[in-house]
């Protein structure tokens, strides 16, 4: 019920926004003459400093550290609030349609919602820093990605010192692991739906992996191997969570005799040192991980648009993105910037074709409702 109410509110708010726009409603946002594109960085810095502050709604609590570094460099205070993508969507839609815009900038994981709803409906605008336009691949610029975060399947290295007890993704659907798999709840976390959409696109590889494991052809009861895997995973009664901190804890706490396997951000491997966990990465066939992009956009009618543009430029630097990339599992969208030496590969490209890249926002937008309904059915 909670998810349905949220989706309904978002849809209603977007519809209201479009109606206001069509009727000429809403407050006058004023001229864009004083909003600079960043071609002249000295001018952008001066304009941003004149605005003096920045309000950010963010997908990660690390906005606080990034904001502190930004303030130290430019003297511009950042008020950052960590919230879910659903919360951010609801807030910015209400703010823009009412003409009372509080947020200047958002950090966001749901690229499909951003690309297919928020930007086309005039809630958020896309901004690509001119200095980085030729450095960053074009497919990562619309919407603008600032960060990649890798999600893996993990195991307890103390209990399994010889390596992960599974080597093929289909083993997660076997009775041995029933009720002993932990993952984020697809009803609550859009990342999981994006993963499902990408699994569907790679059904041929999944079918081949099944044959490698069993020696038999995959017998489908659903439309494709991606949906078949999702169904069988659901039927194995995974333990579902709202956040991956508790997943990493369930997997990695020492002293267990039958620890679960879990799907979580690779960044949780920092807990091995911080919390004395025993987390290891499962190199599964055919896809051991997926790559979740994190996006950044400017709210329409923002009161501090130049500060928002300067902050996006800042995120393209090591200084700006290091609150994320200093830990394992995170990579800047800008090629060549440093990342954690705990990463299995020193660049996102190093993962090759064994990582699923969740960048197809059009496909997710097309498949979202069907996949949410599918998960509700098979996990019911």
C-alpha positions, 0 to 999 in steps of 0.5 A: 500500500505504501508504494502504491500511494507514493506512485499515485502521489508522484503521478498526480503531482506530475500531472498537476505540474503539466496542467499548470504549465499548460495554463501558464500557472505557477510563479514566474521563475525569472530570467535566466540571463544571470545563470552561467553555463560554466564556460568561464569558470572564474565568472561562475565561481564569482556568481556562485559566491554571490548566491552564497548557499546551496540546498541539496536533496541527496541519495547519500549521507556523504553529501555532508562531507562533499558539502563541507569540502565545497564550503572550504574551497569556495565559502558557499554553505551547503545544506544537504539532506539525505533521502530516498529517490521517492522522497526527493521526487515528491518534494521537488514536484510539490516545490516546483508546481507551487512555485516555492522551490527550496532545493537547488540540486538533487543527487539521485539513483533512479535514472529512469524517473529522472530521464523519463519524468522529471526532466521532460516535465520541467521539474529538473534540468540537466547540466553538463559541465563544459570542461568535462563534456569531451572527457565523459562518454556521451551516454553518461551525460543525459541525464548527467551521471557523477558516480558509479557504485558497484553492487555485488553478491557477498559471502562470509570469508571466515566461514568460507576461507576457501572462497565463495560457496557458490560460483554461478548465479543460478545457485542462489535459486537452489533449495540449499539457500532458501531463506538464506539470501539477503537482498534489498526489497524491490518493492522499496528500492528502485535499484532492484527494478533497474537490475531486473530490467537489465537481467531481462536484456541478458537472458541469453547469457543467463540461459547459457549459465544455467546450462553450464551449471546443470548440463541441461537447457533452461525450461522456461515458465516465464517469457525469458530467462531473466524473468525465470531467474527473478521468479526462482529467486523470489520462490527461494524466499530471500530476506528483504531489506530497506538498506544494505547496511543490515545485509552486510551485517547479516553476511559479514558478522564473525562467528557464524556457522551458516551465514547467508549470502547477500547482495549489497554495495561493494562499499560495505567492504569498508566494514571489514576494517571498521566493524571487524566483519568478514565480507568477501566478493562472489565472482559469479557466472555470468554476472557477479555485480551490477553498476548503479549510476548516480545522477545529478540534476538542477531543480527548475526555479532553483534560487541558487542556480550558479552555486548548483552548477559550480557544485556539479563541476566540483563533483567532477574533481577528485576533491569533490567525489572523494567522499564516495570514491575513497571507499571500495565500490565507487568510481567517478564518471570522469575517467582516470580519477583515483578510487579505492585500492580495495576495488577488484579493478582500478576502473569501472571499465576494468570489470568488462562485460561481466558487470551489468550497467544500469544505464538504459533509462529508456528500457527501465521506464518502459518495463518498470510497472510490469516488473514491479507487478511481476515481483509482487506476483512471484514474491506474494 
